[in-house]
Amino acid sequence: MAFPFPEPGLARLRRIWHQPLALTLVGIALCGCSFDLGSLMPEKEKPQEAPKAAPAPDSAVSAGNVTEAQAHTAKAQALAKSGETQVALDEFNRAVALDPYNAQALYGRALLYQGNNEHDFAIADFGAASGLNPQKAEPLLGRAVSYLAIGKVKEAAADLDEAAEADPHNAQVWTTRGQAYERLGDKAKAAASYNKAVSLRPRDDAARSGLARVGG
């Protein structure tokens, strides 16, 4: 899936990272993300990682809370896309407080935390969203970007390996995976990842330049 990421978020991210490789990673990983994950809907199973700011309740979430949380999530998504990120964060917080299993709210909030350089919070929320829907590549890709931002390259590579299995046709995942393995010094895996990205998206300049760097 390809969804546009709001320009204000990208602008903030560009100010966060100063190294050229890091800037490339942000552009690659987030240009296709959206605050709305579409089919990523909350399930009633306990997440593998509960969000730190909103632990799971002792009893089941009521239907009323779920409905209200979805309304706050939709409002937050609209606000975030219009650049009103602080108000959007407040709405996402309300949604998660009402329904800690709301994967869309967790993912949207994670993107805002990431844009504010609050990577520990972003990692927690991406992890919770991924735990609710482990077959989705987007939360894994988002968490990998935050791991890369704080220098946890091995953790990022592991997430990208999993994301590539979940969505092998996602060129962004393969390009970012190439960047991660390039930073780890594994030129073979980096080249293989860049090659896959180019095969899926021949005009991917980041993947093509990465391939040239590692001699693929």
Secondary structure, DSSP 8 states (H G I E B T S, - for coil): ------HHHHHHHHHH--SHHHHHHHHHHHTT--S--TT----SS--SS--TTS---SS---HHHHHHHHHHHHHHHHHHHTT-HHHHHHHHHHHHHH-TT-HHHHHHHHHHHHHTT-HHHHHHHHHHHHHHSTT-HHHHHHHHHHHHHTT-HHHHHHHHHHHHHH-TT-HHHHHHHHHHHHHHT-HHHHHHHHHHHHHH-TT-HHHHHHHHHHT-
